Amino acid sequence: MNLPEHIRKFPYVLAPLAGYTDHAFRLICREYGASLTYTEMVSEYTIATPRLKPRMVKITHFTEAERPVGIQLFGNRPEMFHDAAKACEEMGFDLIDINFGCPVRRVAGSGSGSSLLLDLPLAAKIVENTVRAVKIPVSIKIRSGWDSEKQVFLDFNKMAEDYGVSIITLHPRTRAQMFKGRSNWEHIRILKQKSKLFVIGNGDVTSRDEALRMQKETGCDAVMIGRAAIGNPFLFKQIAEPGYEPTVRERLQTAKRHFELLYSFKEMHGLFEARKYFNKYIKGFDRAADLRKKLMTIEDREEIIKVLDSLPEMQEPIK
């Protein structure tokens, strides 16, 4: 598969999201049109260490229906990235993404994620070892820089070009910004002008109009959609089909399908995990708050399905 050309056919992809982009969520988003999805972030050490890989089964599991699917790695040990990349290719992933952007203290504070924006030579060794280990495409996900004084996205792009990376994703905030303020889409535009790579823009895309505007204003090759898709996989179909809006019934039935996928794979843990999705799916209609409150307390699979199926047929789109 020529992955960039596949994405160009519908240039809207699902972001890797810690705690969310598991098999169930990825599959739902693919069914609604996302052209590429990723696993949650996983450490290179865990993937490279055979005795630890069983811990990652629920993160790394995917099905043919999800393809193309990438795995996102983080860490700071180049030799581990070599071994982890080989393991990822053997598992059948279509893409390996290296995270140089995560700003959270648990990751950046350990010398991984966005902290590597301060160490281009080490990042280069990680990329070199990863690309050298596999035949599948390798991508990197970065932020603009560490802070306003250290804007390094063009330096990382040049490094990625030199070492054989295929795709670069830019979230145009600095690590210092965390998730505050507006992302600077101008950085995506500059990157697209300068880069030889397939450029994906990321940041503050929460609607169809914003997705289209990012692509128009920056010229990026594809747009990455993150938290806006949680409980709202319909966004991908809204982009593809102007005027489409999910009915209340479609929203509830998709919530049910998502729940059943979670439960079949994670059992009771999946039941409890579904609650964070119910809060997103179930809104915008009379009694939505009461229904959410009820679903937060049920601990029986059949009862949850019964509740979701028992509502009257409501076909009007959500306002």
N, C-alpha and C positions, 0 to 999 in steps of 0.2 A: 504493500500500500504506500502510495506517495502521500504522506500525511498532510503536508501543507496544501496540496491540491484538493484533498478530501475536505479540509476545513473551508477552503475558499467557496465551496458550493453552498454553504450556509455558515458564514463566519461568526458564529456565536457559540462560545464554549462555557462550560461550567467550571468555576474555580475550585481548586482544592480547598476544602474547609475543615479544619480540625473539629472533630466531634459530629460531623454531618455527612461528608461525602463517602458513605459506605455503599455496599452493593445495592441496597434498596433505593436510596436516594439517587444514585447515578442512573440506575435503570429507569426510574420514573422520568428523569430529565432527558434521557436519550429518547424515550418514547414520545416526549413532547417536542423533540427536535434538536436538542443540543448536539453539536457535531463532534465534540470531544469532552470527556470527563476525566477526572483524576481521583486517585485515592486521597485519603487524608495523608498528612505529612508523617513519615516514619523514619527513624534514625538509621543511618548507614550501618551502624554497629549491629543493630538488631537483625537487619536483613543479611548481613555478612556472616553472622554467627549461627551456624546450623542449629544448635541446641535452643536458640531463642526464637527461631522462626515460627514455631507453633503458636507463640503468643500473638502473632500478627495475622493469624488466619482470618479473623473477622475484618481486618483492614485490607488485606491483600486479595481476598476472594473476589472474583469477578466471573461473569458468564459471557458467552459469545455475543449475546444480545447487547452487551454494553460496548462492544468495540466500535471505534478505537478508544482505548482507555490507557491513561498514563499513570505512573506511580511517582509520587513526589518524595524525594529523599532530602534529609538534612543531616548535618554533622560537620566535623572539621578535620577528619583524618583521611587524607588522600588515598592511602593504601586500602582503607576500608571501603571507600567509594568504588575502587576497582572491583573488589570482590562482591560488593552489594549489587553493582550494575550487572555483573554476570548472572547473579542469582535472579535479578528482576527479568532479565532476558529469558532465562530458563523457565520462569513462571509464565511467560507468554505475553508480557506487557508490550504495548505498541510504542511506548515513549517513556523515557526517564527524564523527570524534571528535577533540577537541583534548586533548592530553596536558599536564596541569598537575601530574602526580604522579610522573614518573620521578625517582628519587633518585640514580641513578648519576652519578659525577663527570663522565663524558664529556658528559652531557646537562645536568645541573643546573649544572655548573661553567661552562658556556658561556652561561648566562642563560636556559635553556629548562627544560622539565619542571617539577619541583617548586620551582625557584628563583623561578618566577613567582608562587608563593604569597606571596612577599614584596612583590609589586608588583601590587596589584589594579587600578590604573588601566591599566597596560600590558596585563594579561590582558583587561580589559574591551574595549580597542581591538581586540585579536586576535579576541575573540568577535564583536564588532560587525561587523568586516570580513568575517568568515567567514559569518555568518548573512545579511548583506546581499548576499553574492555568489551565493547558491544558493537553490533551492526545496526541496531535499531536507533532511531533519532534520539538526540539528547537536547533538552531545552534548559534554560535557566529562567528563574523568576526573581526579579530584583525590585528594589525601591530606587528612587532618584539618588539617594545618598544617605549618609549618616545624619547630617544636619544641613542647614542652609549654607554653611561654609565648605562642606565636603560633598559636592554634587558629583557623583562618579558614574552615572549611568552610561555615558558615552565611553568611558574607559572600560567598563565591563562589557559593553557591546564589542569593542575592538578585540578584547581578549577572547570573547566567545567566538568571534569570526576566525581568529587565528587558530583556535583549537578545535574547530569542526562542529560547533553547536549549530543546530538547525533552526531553532525557534527561541525568541527572547520575549518574555512578558514583563512589562513595566507597570508597576503601581506607583504613580508619580507623587508619592509623599516621601518625606524623609523618615528615618527611624525616630528622630526627635518628635515628629508630629504624631507618631503612633497612628490613631485613626481619627484625629481631630482635624477640623478645618476641611477645606475642599482640596481634592487632589488637583495637581497642576497638569491639565491635559496638554499644555504647550510642550511639556517635556516629551510626551508621546509623539507629538508632531515632529519635533526635532529629531528624536530617535529614528522615526520612520524615514526622514530625509537622509540621515547619515548611514543607516544600517543596510547591510547586504542580507540580513536574516529576515525570516518571517516574523513580523512584529505583532504581538497581541497587546492591546491596551486594557488596563484594569483600573477600576476606581470610580465609585459614585455612580454606577449605572444601576438604576432602580426601576426603569420603565422602558417601554418600547422606544419612546421618543428620545430618551437619553442614549440608548444603545445606538440608534441611527445617527444621532448627533455626534457621538464620539468618533464614529467611523468617518463621517463627513468632515469634521473639523480637524482631525489628526491624520487621516489617510491610512490609519493602521490596517493591517491585513485582517485582523479579527478582533472581536471584543469579548472580554472575559466577564462573566456575570457571577457574582458571589452571593452574598447574603440575601439579596433580593429574590433569589430563587427558592429560598427555604419556605416550604409550604405554598410555593407559587411557581411550580414548574411550567405553568401555563404561559409564563412570560416568553418562553422560547417560541411557542405557537403564536402568540400575539405579534411577535416580530415577523414571523413568516406569513401570517394571514391578517392583513389590516382589517380591523373591525371585529375580529374574534374576541369574545369575552366568555369565560367559563360560566355556566349556569350554577346556581346553588347546588343542584343535584350532582353535576359533574365534579364540583369541588369536594362534595362529601364522598362520592364514590372513589375519587382519587385518594382521599385521605384513608378510606377503607383499604384500598389496594396497597398503599404505602404501609399501613399497619400490618396487613397480612404478610407482606414481604419481610418486614422487620421481625414479626413473631416467628415465622417459619425458619429464620436463620438464627435468631438470638433468644427465642422463647421468652421467658418472663422479663429478661433484661430488655428485650425488644418492646414488650408491652409498656414498660415504664419509659423507655426512650421515645416511644410514639407520642407521648404527651407534649413534648416540645414542638412537634409538628402540628398536632391538633390545634394548638394555640395560634398557629399561622393559617392553617387551612380554613378553620371554622370562624368566619367573621363576615360582616357585611349584610346580615339578614336578621330578621326578628328572631329572638330566642337564641341567637348565637352564643351570647355570654352564658346563658343557663346551660346550654349543651356542652360548652367547654368545661364549665365547672363540674358537670356530671361526669364527663370522661376523665377528669383528673383523679377521680376517686375509685373508679372501677378497676378491679384486678382480675377480671375473668375475660378471656378471649371472646367467647361466644356472646357474652353480654355486650361487649364493645361493638361487635359486628351487628348485633340486634339493634342497638341504639342508632347506629349510623344508617341502618336499612329501614328503620321504622318511621322516619320523617316523611311527610307528604311529598309528592312529586312537585318540586319547585323548579321551574324551567327558566325563570327570569335570570338574566345575567346579574352578577353582583355589582352593586353600584359603587 
